[in-house]
Amino acid sequence: MKLEERHTLARSRDEVWGALNDPGVLRASIPGCEQIELGEDGAYRLAMKVAVGPVKARFSGTLSLLNVQAPESYTLLFEGSGGVMGFGKGSVDVRLEEPAADCTVLGYRAHAQVGGRIAQVGARLVEGVAAKMAAEFFARFEQQLTSNDRGA
């Protein structure tokens, strides 16, 4: 499964970069996220609930940042397990461009693979849920960026 999008945010690249690396902002932005914390090894530990059609599962896993070029880009590797319900793994290439002051274009390209019972519900349904979760993430992320200027 592949997803690719670009979103324009009315914030500076540094602000967007900071929010993308803030566990509190991420927890509030990721649909179904119950917990996210940065481990000593630099990887995030994540727990979340996911529903794909009739299949509902609690996933736990890791998010690791590679190829970090602050504040411009990084690659996010993720791997999670929902026990007997299945697994998900993949990568997301994230790039931030600042075409003007206080304007950032966040682009990403994601590649993911799911297996187990989650995959048995069908690729179209899984892709639809992934696209919906991405849209919800960006709506929440933008709200986090604009709410009280992130606590400033």
C-alpha positions, 0 to 999 in steps of 0.5 A, spaced: 500 500 500 502 506 498 500 513 500 502 520 498 500 527 499 502 534 500 499 539 506 500 546 506 500 549 513 500 556 516 506 555 520 514 556 519 518 550 518 521 550 525 514 550 528 512 544 524 518 540 525 518 541 532 510 539 532 512 533 528 517 531 534 513 532 540 510 526 543 504 530 546 502 533 539 503 526 536 499 523 541 493 528 540 494 527 532 494 520 531 487 517 530 486 511 536 493 513 539 493 511 546 500 512 548 507 515 545 513 516 548 520 517 546 525 511 548 532 512 550 534 509 544 531 515 540 525 510 538 518 512 539 514 506 543 506 507 541 500 503 543 494 505 539 487 502 537 485 500 530 479 498 526 479 496 519 472 494 517 469 488 522 477 487 525 478 491 531 485 491 534 490 494 539 497 495 536 503 496 540 510 498 536 515 502 534 517 508 530 524 510 528 527 516 525 532 515 520 536 520 515 534 526 519 535 532 516 533 537 521 528 541 519 527 539 512 526 531 512 526 524 515 524 517 514 520 514 519 520 506 520 514 503 523 513 496 525 507 494 530 503 488 532 496 487 534 497 479 536 493 474 533 489 480 529 496 481 525 501 486 524 503 493 520 510 495 518 513 500 513 516 507 512 514 514 511 519 519 507 517 526 510 519 533 507 518 540 509 518 546 504 518 553 506 516 557 500 514 563 504 515 566 511 510 562 516 508 557 510 510 550 510 508 544 505 509 538 508 509 532 503 510 525 505 510 518 501 508 512 505 509 505 504 506 500 508 504 492 509 499 489 513 498 481 515 494 477 518 487 478 520 487 485 518 489 483 511 484 478 510 479 484 510 481 486 503 486 491 500 481 496 498 478 497 505 485 497 508 487 502 503 481 506 505 482 506 512 489 508 511 487 514 507 482 516 512 487 515 518 492 520 514 486 525 513 484 525 520 491 525 522 493 532 518 486 535 521 488 534 528 495 536 527 493 542 524 489 543 530 494 542 534 499 547 531 493 552 531 490 551 538 493 557 542 499 557 538 502 550 541 502 553 548 506 559 547 
